[in-house]
Amino acid sequence: MNCFERIAALGHQQVVFCHDAAVGLRSIIAIHDTTLGPALGGVRFWPYASEAEALEDVLRLARGMTYKAAISGLNLGGGKAVIIGDPLRTKSEALLRRFGQFVNSLNGLYITAEDMGVSVKDMEYVRMETPYVTGLPEEMGGSGDPSPVTAYGVYLAMKASWKKLTGTESLQGLKILVQGLGKVGWALVELLHKEGAVLYATDLSARQLEEAQRKFGVQPVSPENWYAIPVDIFSPCARGGILNPHTISALQCAVIAGSANNQLEEEERDSLLLVQKGILYAPDFLINAGGLINVYTELEGYSRKRALARTAYIYEATLKVFAVAEQRGLTPHQAAMQLAEERIQTMAALRTRPVSGFPCKFSSTSSLCLNSEL
């Protein structure tokens, strides 16, 4: 992969490679677009097979954060970071603090948070080196684990999607398959169980599946053939890229609504394939925005009630995307992208108008500044 061509093709503003052999840090920070505000996105700690795979992942994730913030009405840009390595073996205080120093060197252009392989506790170490951190523990005045809020947004999008298809939002009695029982998937299963859905789940951890079966009556599904199970709703809540010509041709569901980022292996091709097969796809970067909304709320002085109220907008936004898709002859993914891009362009034009007042910088105690001289 020609990295400069790929960065240009996806429209990134800046990509930073961070390396410190002494602590074992190999990290990439991607800043996609800061038109709406500073780039905010978590840091993912993952044992990538290659540096090229890590770069592709962080570029796509950062781009997704731009559109996630834009369509959610947040004054944030899109960014993401990855750390290459096995978090169970190589993660350390020194490595996390060194990563924090790299984040700090960007002077607020990028604000980091937790993601896969990184815990709320880990963010405390990063915070020791930079104020540009959110998703901190509750005892530090932060919002704690954002997973329940992410799950709540996905749950609401499922209800909106089912209403679009059938006229009713009730999920009671529906067969729903959740792929991935991590923090978000687990919280989602809990919500669906309370509503009376018939639950299926798949996960690489047999122990996690057994616990879900015991607690929620989940019917375990093999990780090898999840896409062949007939259900009403399929919810991808693990890694991305799982919707492709092979899996789409075998899918037996009416709706796809999940928390995983970048579910479509190739966005244009696979979103069209889903339409052709008659599957209603709720765009991932819209419906999984609850976690971002949660940490955005933390920047203002955290209130879980306010975070949940903002996340509730996902229901309305999902229905709007479906309506726009019909009106413009687009796939739901294309419609969501257009709506996000339209907001970015509108705000970019607004930013060119002269304003009075002093520029402000992000700090650990201030509200998020919209007039950014970062």
KOLPATI-513742 format. One line per field, with one value per residue (C-alpha): x, y negated, z negated; residue number from 0. Coordinates in steps of 0.25 Angstrom, whole numbers, plus 5000, padded with zeros to 4 digits. Example, Ala and Ser with C-alpha at 12.3 -4.5 7.8 and 13.67 -1.06 7.14 Angstrom:
BEGIN
x = [5049; 5055] $
y = [5018; 5004] $
z = [4969; 4971] $
num = [0; 1] $
//
This chain:
BEGIN
x = [5000; 5005; 5002; 5002; 4993; 4983; 4984; 4981; 4969; 4962; 4964; 4972; 4979; 4990; 4996; 5006; 5015; 5019; 5031; 5039; 5046; 5050; 5035; 5031; 5022; 5018; 5006; 4999; 4990; 4981; 4974; 4963; 4956; 4955; 4945; 4935; 4945; 4957; 4958; 4953; 4954; 4959; 4972; 4971; 4982; 4982; 4992; 4991; 4997; 5005; 5008; 5000; 4988; 4989; 4990; 4978; 4970; 4973; 4970; 4957; 4953; 4957; 4949; 4937; 4939; 4938; 4924; 4920; 4922; 4916; 4903; 4901; 4901; 4914; 4924; 4936; 4945; 4949; 4962; 4967; 4979; 4984; 4995; 5001; 5003; 4996; 4990; 4990; 5006; 5011; 5003; 5010; 5009; 5021; 5016; 5003; 5009; 5019; 5006; 5000; 5013; 5011; 4996; 5000; 5010; 4998; 4993; 4979; 4977; 4974; 4967; 4968; 4959; 4958; 4955; 4957; 4969; 4969; 4962; 4956; 4968; 4978; 4973; 4978; 4992; 4990; 4984; 4997; 5004; 4993; 4980; 4974; 4967; 4953; 4946; 4953; 4948; 4936; 4944; 4953; 4940; 4939; 4928; 4934; 4930; 4923; 4918; 4904; 4902; 4907; 4898; 4886; 4888; 4889; 4876; 4868; 4873; 4868; 4854; 4854; 4859; 4848; 4837; 4842; 4840; 4827; 4821; 4824; 4836; 4834; 4845; 4838; 4838; 4848; 4860; 4872; 4887; 4898; 4912; 4922; 4919; 4929; 4925; 4915; 4910; 4907; 4900; 4892; 4888; 4883; 4874; 4868; 4866; 4858; 4849; 4846; 4854; 4859; 4874; 4885; 4899; 4913; 4927; 4941; 4940; 4932; 4932; 4925; 4915; 4912; 4910; 4901; 4893; 4892; 4888; 4880; 4875; 4884; 4885; 4900; 4904; 4917; 4926; 4928; 4914; 4907; 4903; 4895; 4885; 4871; 4868; 4860; 4871; 4886; 4895; 4910; 4917; 4931; 4942; 4939; 4939; 4930; 4919; 4924; 4919; 4921; 4914; 4903; 4899; 4897; 4890; 4876; 4871; 4863; 4871; 4885; 4888; 4901; 4912; 4924; 4931; 4933; 4924; 4924; 4937; 4935; 4925; 4919; 4919; 4914; 4903; 4897; 4898; 4890; 4879; 4878; 4876; 4865; 4873; 4871; 4884; 4885; 4899; 4909; 4915; 4901; 4896; 4908; 4910; 4906; 4920; 4925; 4913; 4916; 4930; 4927; 4917; 4929; 4936; 4925; 4924; 4918; 4903; 4899; 4884; 4889; 4897; 4885; 4876; 4886; 4887; 4872; 4873; 4879; 4865; 4860; 4873; 4872; 4858; 4862; 4874; 4864; 4855; 4866; 4871; 4857; 4856; 4869; 4870; 4882; 4886; 4884; 4900; 4901; 4889; 4896; 4909; 4903; 4896; 4909; 4916; 4906; 4907; 4922; 4921; 4911; 4920; 4932; 4925; 4921; 4935; 4940; 4931; 4938; 4935; 4939; 4945; 4957; 4961; 4961; 4968; 4963; 4967; 4963; 4953; 4947; 4935; 4939; 4943; 4936; 4945; 4958; 4972; 4977] $
y = [5000; 4986; 4979; 4965; 4969; 4975; 4964; 4954; 4963; 4963; 4948; 4948; 4935; 4942; 4955; 4957; 4969; 4970; 4979; 4982; 4995; 4994; 4995; 5004; 4993; 4994; 4985; 4977; 4965; 4961; 4948; 4948; 4934; 4923; 4914; 4916; 4916; 4924; 4938; 4948; 4963; 4974; 4982; 4996; 5006; 5018; 5029; 5025; 5035; 5023; 5008; 5007; 5013; 5004; 4992; 4996; 4998; 4985; 4977; 4983; 4982; 4967; 4964; 4971; 4962; 4950; 4954; 4960; 4946; 4939; 4946; 4947; 4931; 4931; 4920; 4930; 4934; 4948; 4955; 4969; 4975; 4990; 4996; 5009; 5020; 5030; 5022; 5035; 5036; 5022; 5012; 5004; 4991; 4986; 4989; 4982; 4970; 4969; 4970; 4958; 4950; 4952; 4948; 4936; 4931; 4929; 4918; 4921; 4924; 4939; 4943; 4958; 4968; 4983; 4993; 5008; 5013; 5000; 4999; 4987; 4989; 4989; 4975; 4970; 4973; 4965; 4954; 4952; 4947; 4939; 4932; 4936; 4949; 4952; 4965; 4964; 4972; 4966; 4964; 4954; 4946; 4954; 4962; 4976; 4987; 4982; 4996; 4995; 4982; 4988; 5000; 4991; 4984; 4997; 5002; 4989; 4991; 5005; 5000; 4989; 4999; 5009; 4998; 4994; 5008; 5012; 4999; 5004; 5002; 5013; 5024; 5033; 5047; 5044; 5053; 5044; 5049; 5041; 5044; 5040; 5040; 5030; 5018; 5012; 5025; 5030; 5017; 5018; 5033; 5028; 5017; 5027; 5038; 5028; 5025; 5040; 5042; 5056; 5055; 5062; 5059; 5062; 5059; 5065; 5067; 5080; 5075; 5062; 5069; 5079; 5067; 5060; 5073; 5075; 5060; 5056; 5069; 5066; 5078; 5079; 5079; 5084; 5072; 5079; 5079; 5067; 5061; 5073; 5073; 5068; 5056; 5043; 5034; 5036; 5028; 5027; 5023; 5028; 5024; 5017; 5022; 5034; 5030; 5034; 5041; 5055; 5052; 5043; 5054; 5064; 5054; 5058; 5045; 5033; 5022; 5020; 5011; 5012; 5005; 5009; 4999; 5000; 5012; 5011; 5017; 5008; 4997; 4994; 5008; 5015; 5004; 5007; 5022; 5020; 5012; 5022; 5033; 5025; 5024; 5011; 5006; 4996; 4988; 4992; 4978; 4972; 4983; 4986; 4971; 4972; 4975; 4962; 4954; 4959; 4954; 4941; 4939; 4941; 4930; 4920; 4926; 4940; 4943; 4957; 4952; 4942; 4952; 4962; 4951; 4947; 4961; 4963; 4954; 4966; 4972; 4959; 4958; 4973; 4971; 4958; 4965; 4976; 4965; 4957; 4970; 4972; 4957; 4957; 4971; 4975; 4986; 4983; 4982; 4972; 4964; 4963; 4959; 4948; 4943; 4943; 4936; 4926; 4921; 4921; 4912; 4903; 4901; 4899; 4887; 4882; 4882; 4873; 4862; 4852; 4853; 4845; 4850; 4858; 4871; 4882; 4895; 4908; 4911; 4921; 4912; 4904; 4906; 4910; 4898; 4897; 4885; 4894; 4889; 4902] $
z = [5000; 5004; 4990; 4996; 5007; 4997; 4987; 4999; 5004; 4991; 4988; 4976; 4970; 4962; 4959; 4948; 4946; 4931; 4928; 4915; 4915; 4900; 4896; 4908; 4913; 4928; 4930; 4941; 4939; 4951; 4951; 4962; 4962; 4951; 4958; 4947; 4936; 4930; 4934; 4924; 4924; 4916; 4916; 4920; 4915; 4924; 4929; 4944; 4954; 4960; 4960; 4973; 4966; 4954; 4963; 4972; 4959; 4952; 4965; 4967; 4952; 4952; 4965; 4958; 4946; 4955; 4960; 4947; 4940; 4952; 4953; 4938; 4938; 4929; 4930; 4932; 4943; 4946; 4941; 4936; 4931; 4931; 4923; 4929; 4919; 4911; 4899; 4890; 4892; 4896; 4889; 4878; 4870; 4877; 4891; 4888; 4882; 4894; 4903; 4895; 4898; 4913; 4911; 4903; 4914; 4924; 4914; 4914; 4929; 4925; 4912; 4908; 4901; 4899; 4909; 4911; 4903; 4894; 4881; 4873; 4863; 4875; 4878; 4864; 4869; 4882; 4874; 4866; 4878; 4885; 4882; 4896; 4891; 4888; 4884; 4870; 4858; 4850; 4838; 4846; 4851; 4864; 4870; 4868; 4877; 4889; 4894; 4888; 4895; 4908; 4906; 4904; 4917; 4925; 4917; 4921; 4936; 4936; 4931; 4942; 4953; 4949; 4949; 4963; 4968; 4960; 4954; 4940; 4932; 4922; 4922; 4913; 4919; 4930; 4933; 4932; 4933; 4926; 4932; 4921; 4906; 4902; 4893; 4903; 4908; 4894; 4890; 4903; 4900; 4886; 4892; 4903; 4892; 4884; 4896; 4898; 4911; 4915; 4914; 4921; 4920; 4925; 4918; 4919; 4904; 4900; 4886; 4890; 4898; 4886; 4877; 4887; 4888; 4873; 4870; 4882; 4889; 4901; 4911; 4915; 4930; 4935; 4939; 4953; 4958; 4951; 4965; 4968; 4956; 4960; 4951; 4952; 4948; 4949; 4939; 4942; 4929; 4932; 4942; 4955; 4970; 4967; 4978; 4992; 5004; 4997; 4984; 4990; 5000; 4988; 4979; 4974; 4967; 4970; 4962; 4959; 4947; 4939; 4932; 4939; 4947; 4962; 4964; 4979; 4985; 4997; 4994; 5008; 5013; 5000; 4997; 5011; 5009; 4996; 5003; 5015; 5005; 4998; 4984; 4977; 4972; 4961; 4964; 4953; 4951; 4948; 4938; 4930; 4927; 4913; 4908; 4915; 4910; 4896; 4896; 4902; 4891; 4881; 4887; 4883; 4869; 4869; 4867; 4871; 4872; 4882; 4890; 4891; 4895; 4906; 4910; 4911; 4924; 4931; 4932; 4940; 4948; 4953; 4958; 4965; 4972; 4977; 4982; 4989; 4995; 5001; 5006; 5013; 5018; 5009; 5000; 4985; 4984; 4995; 4989; 4976; 4982; 4990; 4978; 4970; 4982; 4983; 4969; 4970; 4982; 4976; 4964; 4972; 4979; 4966; 4960; 4972; 4967; 4957; 4943; 4931; 4918; 4913; 4918; 4908; 4905; 4900; 4885; 4876; 4869; 4880; 4889; 4903; 4911; 4925; 4930; 4931; 4931; 4926] $
num = [0; 1; 2; 3; 4; 5; 6; 7; 8; 9; 10; 11; 12; 13; 14; 15; 16; 17; 18; 19; 20; 21; 22; 23; 24; 25; 26; 27; 28; 29; 30; 31; 32; 33; 34; 35; 36; 37; 38; 39; 40; 41; 42; 43; 44; 45; 46; 47; 48; 49; 50; 51; 52; 53; 54; 55; 56; 57; 58; 59; 60; 61; 62; 63; 64; 65; 66; 67; 68; 69; 70; 71; 72; 73; 74; 75; 76; 77; 78; 79; 80; 81; 82; 83; 84; 85; 86; 87; 88; 89; 90; 91; 92; 93; 94; 95; 96; 97; 98; 99; 100; 101; 102; 103; 104; 105; 106; 107; 108; 109; 110; 111; 112; 113; 114; 115; 116; 117; 118; 119; 120; 121; 122; 123; 124; 125; 126; 127; 128; 129; 130; 131; 132; 133; 134; 135; 136; 137; 138; 139; 140; 141; 142; 143; 144; 145; 146; 147; 148; 149; 150; 151; 152; 153; 154; 155; 156; 157; 158; 159; 160; 161; 162; 163; 164; 165; 166; 167; 168; 169; 170; 171; 172; 173; 174; 175; 176; 177; 178; 179; 180; 181; 182; 183; 184; 185; 186; 187; 188; 189; 190; 191; 192; 193; 194; 195; 196; 197; 198; 199; 200; 201; 202; 203; 204; 205; 206; 207; 208; 209; 210; 211; 212; 213; 214; 215; 216; 217; 218; 219; 220; 221; 222; 223; 224; 225; 226; 227; 228; 229; 230; 231; 232; 233; 234; 235; 236; 237; 238; 239; 240; 241; 242; 243; 244; 245; 246; 247; 248; 249; 250; 251; 252; 253; 254; 255; 256; 257; 258; 259; 260; 261; 262; 263; 264; 265; 266; 267; 268; 269; 270; 271; 272; 273; 274; 275; 276; 277; 278; 279; 280; 281; 282; 283; 284; 285; 286; 287; 288; 289; 290; 291; 292; 293; 294; 295; 296; 297; 298; 299; 300; 301; 302; 303; 304; 305; 306; 307; 308; 309; 310; 311; 312; 313; 314; 315; 316; 317; 318; 319; 320; 321; 322; 323; 324; 325; 326; 327; 328; 329; 330; 331; 332; 333; 334; 335; 336; 337; 338; 339; 340; 341; 342; 343; 344; 345; 346; 347; 348; 349; 350; 351; 352; 353; 354; 355; 356; 357; 358; 359; 360; 361; 362; 363; 364; 365; 366; 367; 368; 369; 370; 371; 372; 373] $
//
